[in-house]
Amino acid sequence: MSSHSHTLPLFFFSFFFFFVLSSSSIHFQIPRFDPNDPTILYRGDAVPRVGAAELNNRITYSFQVGSIIYSKDIQIWDSASGKLTDFTTHFTFFIDTLNASKYAAGLAFFLAPSGFQIPPNSAGGFLGLFNTTTSDSSQNHIVLVEFDTFENVEWDPLGVGGHVGININAVSSSVYTPWNASLHSGETADVWITYKASTKNLSVSWKYRTSSVSEQNTTLSYTIDLIKVLPQWVTVGFSAATASYVERHVIQSWEFNSTLDMTNVTTTQSGKDTKQKTTLVVSLSIVGVVLILGGVTFTACAILRRRKRGSRERKSLTSIDDDDLERGAGPRRHKIATGLASAVLYLHEECEQCVVHRDIKPSNVMLDSSFNVKLGDFGLAKLMDHELGHETTGLAGTLAYMAPEYVSTRRASKESDVYSFGIVVLEIATGRKAMKFVEDKDGEKGLVKWVWDHYGREEVVMAVDERLGRDYNEKEVECLMVLGLWCCHPDQNLRPSMRQAIQVLNFEANLPHIPKNMPIPKYDFPTSSETSQALLSETIQVGR
């Protein structure tokens, strides 16, 4: 029985693996940017905004850097076969020069090594991709198409001003053509970038939807063997920066296609050898079929039984994002928050290694029929030593639940998990979504600010979910509200540990005394307080 049950999956895995390896292609199409789309990662100052991606979220602030990337790596070439992919990307964007006579610095589409991060000190003409150390380094492996709005005399073509360029491993362009951003300020452009493996030709063309300037070139091309420049697997995305002068950079849509054909990978061998290998594969497949026929029925039945059992278990769970919290009135909501706190405490302090979840949100908090909590989806979780406070991980997760310092520094920590926990607790207590504005007499506010204002007026219980009516324990609701605010304190150093949070939930410790007014963020990490405050605001407002 054991032999048969292992043979069937092994055979089908081998069969599937043999054919999947024949090609490595990817296609995605993003007509608008959804803040909940996990396939797009926002870094630095980039945020989703009203269906678009704003690469620099505070246009009045100078020296901002932001990028968006596709969450999965893309294979450009294959070392075994030596084959190189064709690819095409089409995107729409606009740059708004804000009617200023001087503006900077531009945006770029780029391909870089897997795991590429925004370099430090990469604002201005470095476009968030280089700095003074790497601007012309032989260690670079990056290709980009830049829409450069400002002439940097150190590396840009003299006297040209703004230009479109193709850059290979350097901040300076290998080939370029003049381009004037102010002539098309705020106007949507369609851009097509294509690479042909057969000719090694990288080309870019662009067209504005409402106007054209006949004297300007709108195409550019360059011959480059990407095998000699890029690693096999790359990150693709967009990056933009401002300098002492500013401008807006907005990506409105994005589509990408690549196909790495890896069929006939044995063509370098003799035809006889190829034929023998093909015969061997077919023969082994036939033998495998014969061997497993006797166990197919039994194995299929066993699999079906396991699936039905697993399905029943899954159906018995519901997430707290299912809009059915009215089933769990006041006391049950308090129980849910306490159960979630226990789950996070286990990850942070009771595992052999500290686990930072990085994506605590309602849809990942599952409840069984007795309202016991199961925290799920550990796809973004990171192991850390208990002694380490923070670890640079790259930005990942759901923006509305991310701590502001995590968005700013990309350093995940137990404190950033505590912030996410606090947001969920406030959602449980208020019945409102962190991704939506709350309307009150002072206008629209993010969830944290709205609850904090109630706290400042000494009426925090008034923020309770209206669906509960009077079916709640006022002491428990106040506990949830104040604890949620404590966990969402803008200063990560003033947030509680999960053990402290549980003590408050169990009424083993008094409610904390937090400021009447929501504080301005203060971080240990080097970042301006203005930028940090802006990031906090944007984190709360995303998904309006």
N, C-alpha and C positions, 0 to 999 in steps of 0.2 A: 504493500500500500504506500509506504513512504517513497519507494522508488518511483512509482507511477506519478505520485503527486508532485514530485520535483521534476520529472522528465517533461511534463507538459509545459509548465512555465518556461523551462530552459529552452525547449524547442521553439516556442513562439517568440521568445526573446531573441534567439539567434536568427530566426527568420526575419523578424522585424528589424533587428540591428543591421542585417546584411543589406536591406533595401533602403533604410533611412540614411545610411552613409553615402548613398549615391548622390545626394545633393544636400547643400546647406544654404537654405534661402530664408529670407525674412521679408515680411511686408507689414507695414502698419500705416494707418491713415487716421489723422487727427484733425477733423474739420473744425473743432473748437476744443479749447483746453478746459477740462473738468478738474476742479481742485481735488476730487476724489480718485482721479485716474492714477493707479499705481505704476503705470508704465512710464510716467514722466516724473523725473526727480528735479526738484528746484534747489539751487545752491546759491550761497551768498545772498545777494539782495534781490534775487528773482522771486516772483510770486505769481500765482494765477490770478487773473483779474477779468471778470465779466467775459468769460469765454476765450480769453487770450492769455498769453504769457508775457508779463511785464518783466523785463530783465533787470531793470533798475527801479525799485519800487518807490523811491522818494526822489523825484526828479529835481527838487530844489536843493538836494544835498550833493556836494561834490565828492569826487573820488569814490564812486560806488562801483562795485563789481558784482555781476550776477550771471548765472548760467542755468540752462536746462539741458538735461541729457535723457536719452532713452535708457530705461532701466536695465535692459539686457545688452550684453556685449554682442558684437557682430563680427563674424568671421570674414576677413578680407581675402585671405589666401590660405592654401593648405600646403604644409611642408612635405607631406608624403607624396603628393602628386605634382607639386609645384604649380598648381593651378591658381589663378587669380580671378576674383569676382568682377563682374560688371555691377554697377549700381547707379541708381538715379534717385535724386531727392528733389521734391518740389515743395516750396514753402511760400507763404505770403507774410510780409512784414511791412512796418512803416517806421520811419524815424521822424520824430517831431523836434524841430530845432527851436521851438518855443518863440519864434519871431525874434530871436537874438542874432546879433551880427557876428558873435563868436560862440561857437558850440563845439562839443567834443564828447566822445572820441570815436564811436563806431561799434559795429557788431560783426560777428563772424560765425560761419558754420565751420565746424572742425571735426576731425577724426584724430583721436589720440589713444595712447595705450590704455588698456583696460585698467580701471581704478584711478584714472587721472583725476586730480583734485585741483581746485583753484590755487595757483601759487600765491604766496604772500607778496604784498607790495606789487600787485599786478594791475593796478588801476591805470586810467589814462590810455595812452597809445598801446600799452601792452595787451589791452582788450581782455584782461582776465586769463590770459593764456601763457604769458611770459613775465619775467621780471629782469632786473639788471644782470642777474647771474645767468639766466637761461636764454636771454634774448637771441643769442647766436651760438648756442652751445652745440658741440658735435654730439652730445648725448641726447639731443632732442629726437623724438619720433612723432612728429605732428604735421598734419596737412590741414590747411584752412583756406577758405574763401572769405575775404574780408571786405566789408563796406566801411571804409575808413573815412571819417568825416573831418579829420584834423591833420595838418602836416607837421609831423615831428622831424625836425631837421636832422636829428641824429641818424635816422634810418629810412625815412620816407623819401620818394623821388623829389628832388628839389624843384620848386616852381610849379608843381602839379596840383598841390592842394589835396582836396578830397579825391579818392580813387577807389576803384574796385580792384582787388589784387588776389593772386593765388600765391600763397606762402608755403614754402617747404622747409620745415625745421627751423624757421627763423621769423623774427618780427618784421623783417623787411620782405617785400614782395619779389618773387622771382619773375613775375610778369604782371602788368597792371594797365589800366586804362583810366583816364580822368572821369570823375563822376562828382556831381555837385548835389549834396543832400538838400540844400536850402531851396533848390528848384522844385523839390518834391516833398517838402515838409508836410508830414501828416498824411501823405498819399500812399495807398496800398500798392505794393509791387509784388508781382509774381516772379519767383526765381526758380530756375531749373539748373541743377548741377548733375553732370553725367560723367561717369568714368567707363571707358571701353577697354577691357583687358587686352583685346587683340591688338589694339593700336597704342596702348598705354597713354591714351589721351584723356585728360581731365578738362572738361569744358564747363563754362557757366554762362547763362544768358538770363536776362531780366527784362521785364516789361511793366510799365506803370499802367494802371487800369483806366485812368481818366485823362492822362496827358502824355505827351512824348516830346522829346527834345532831339530834333533830327541831327544836330551836329555832334551828339554824344554817341559813342560806341555803346552797344548793349550786349556785347558778347566778348568772351575771353577764353583762351585755351592754353594748355601747357602739357608737354609730354613728360611723363614721369612714371617710372616703374615702382608701384607702391610696395612691391615685395622688398625693395631695397630701402624703403623709408619707414614703413609701418610694421608692427608685430602682426601675427596672424589674427589676433582678436583685438578689437578696438571699441572704444566708447565714441558715440556720435552725439552731437548736440550743438547748441548755440551759446555764445558767450558775448557779453557786451560790457562796456565800462564808460564812466564819465571821468572827467579830469577836474581842473579848477573851473572849466566851463562845463555846462551840462546839456543834456538832451534826453528825449524819451526813446526807448528801444522796445518795440512790441512785436512779438511773433504771433500771427493770427491763426495760422494753420500749418500743418506739416504732414508730408507723406514721404515714405522711404521704401525703396525696393532694391533688393540685392539677391543674386542667385549665384552661388558658388557651385558649379557643376563638377562633381567628383566621380562621375562615371568613367569607366575604362581606365581606372587608376593603374592597371597593370600593362598599359600599352608600351612601356619601355622594355618589357620582356619579350621573348620570342613568342610567335603565334602559337607554337606547340605548347609552350609552358602555360600560356593563357588558357588554351583549350583544356589542358589537363586540370588546371585549377577550377575551371567552370564545371567540368565533369565531376570533380571531387565534391564540390559544394552541392551539386544536384544529387549525387549518390548519397551523401550524408543526410541530406534532407529526406530522401525516400526512406532510408534506413530508420531515421528518427520517427517518421510517420508510422512505420510498421511496428516499431517498439512501443509506441505509446497508445496505439489503438485500443488495447485491452484496458487501459486505465482512464480513458477519456471520460467515459460516462460517470465513473465513480468520482473522479476529480471535479468534473463540472458540477455534480450534485453537492460536493463538499463546499465548493466555492459559493454556490448559490445559497447554501445554508448560512455560511459565514456572512455573506452580503446581506441577507435578510435580517440576521441578528444585528449586524452593524447598523442597518437602516432603521430598525426599531429603536436602537439606542440613540441614533442621531435625531429621530423624530421626537424622542422624549425630551430633547433639549431645545431651548429657544434662546435667542440672544436678547439682551435688554434693548436692542435697537429695533425690535419688532413692534413697537408702539402698543404693547399690551401691558404696560406697567400698572395700569389701573387694576389689573388682577392682583397686584401686590401693593396694597395700600401702605400707609405710613410705616407700620412696624416691619413689613416685609422689605420695604425699600432700605430701611436701616440694616436689616439682615443681609441684603444683597451687598451693600457697601462694605459691611464688616467682612463678608466672605471674600470679596475682591481684595480687600486690604490684606487678609491672611494669605491669599495666593501670591500677592506681590512680595509680602514679607518673606515667604518661603524662597522666592527667587533671589532676593537681595541678600538675605542673611543666613538662611538655613541650608542652602545647597553647598556642596564642597567648594564650588566656584560661584562667585556672584554672577547672576544672569540679569542683564539689562534687556528688558523686553522690547522697548523702542516703538511699540505700536499698541499701547493700551487705549482702547476705544470701545464704545458700546457693542459694536458688531462682533468683537472678539471676546466678549464676556457672556458666557453661556450659562443658562439656568436649567436645572432639572425640574421635575414636577413638584419638588419640595422647596424650590427656590434656593437650592445649594448652588454655589458658583463654581464654574470651571473656566479658567482663563486659557484661551486658545490662540492659535496662529503664532507660532514662534519662528516664522520665516525670516524675521528681521532681528531676532534676539542675538545678543553678543555675550560671550563669556569674558569675565574680567576677574582679576585678583581682587579679593576683598579689600586689600590695602590701597588699591588704586582708586583715585577719586573720579577721574574722567579718562575717556579714551576717544581719540579722533577716529570716527567711524565712517564719515560721509553721511550726508543727509538722507534719511529714509523714514517713511512712516506717513501719517496723515496730518497735514499741516495744522488743522484746527486744534489738534491735541498735542502739538509739539511745544516744549518749553522755549521761551524766547532766546535763551542763551544757547540752546542746542541749534536753533535755526541760524543764529549768528556765527557760532564757532564750529558747528558740526561735531561737537564733542558730547557723546552720549554719557549719561551718568545715572546713578540711582536717583539723584535729584530731578533729572528730566523725566524719569518714570513717575516720580511722585507728583510732578506737575500734571502729567497726563491722567493719573489717578484722580487728582483734584478736579479736573474738568469733568470726568465721568461722574464723580460724586455730585457735582453741581447739576449736571443733567438729570441724574436720578431724583434729586430733591425738587428741582423746578419743572421738570418735564419739558424743558426747552433744549434746543440743539445748539451746540457751540458754533456750528457753521452758519447760523442765521442770526441776524440782528434782532434785538429786542427793542420794541418801540415803547417809550414812556414819555412823560411830559417834557423831558429835556431833549427829546429826539431819539435817534437810533443809537444803540450801544451794543457792544459785544457782551456776551454772557457774564464774564468775570466782572467787568465794570458795572454792569447792571445790578448784580447781586451785591457787589461791594458798596454801591450807593445806598442800597436798602440797609446794609449793615451800618453805614455811617449815620443814617437817620434813625437807628435803633429800631428798625422794623424788618429785620432780615426774614422773619417768619412769613411776612407778607409776600415773599417771592416764591412760596411753595406752589407746587403744581395745582392749578385750579380744579383739575379733574378729581382731586381727592375730596373736595368739599371740606367737611370737618372730620373726615376719616383719617386722622393722623395724630400722632403724639407730638405735641409742640416741643417738648424737650429733645426728642430725637431729630425733628426737623431742624431745630436750631443747631444741634450738634453737626448734622450733615452740612449745613450752609457754612458755618464758621470753619469747620475742618476743611471743606472744599476750598475756601478762600486762603487758608493757611498753606495748603499744599500748592496753590497757584500763586503764592507770593512771587512778585517779579524778581526778588533777590533770592537766588537759589540757596544761599547760605542761611536764609531764615526760614526755609521750609522744614517741616518735621521729617524724621525718618519714618519708615513704615511701622516700626515698633511703637513710636510715639503716637502715630495715627490710630493704631489699634487700641492703645490705652485710652485715648479720647473717646473712640467709638464704644468701648466697653464701660465708659464712665469711671475708669480707674484713675483718670487725670482730669483736671479742670480744663475748660475751654481756654484756648490761648487768647491773649490780649493782642490783637492785631490793630494796625492803624485804622482810624476812622475813614481816611481817604486812601485810595489805591496808590501805593508808592510808585516812584519812578524807578525803573530797573537799575541795579548796580551789579556789575560782574567783576570777577577776578581777572577775566581774560581781557586782553587789550582790544578794546573797541570803544568808539565814542558813545557817550550816553545818549546823544541825539539819535544815532543809528539804532541803538538798542531799543529806545522807546518806540521808534518807528516800526521796528521788527515786531515788538509786542503788539502794537496796534494792528499790524497786518495779519499776524497769526490769528488774532481773534476775529478779524473781519472776513477772512477768506471764506468763500462759499456762500456769499450773500445771495 
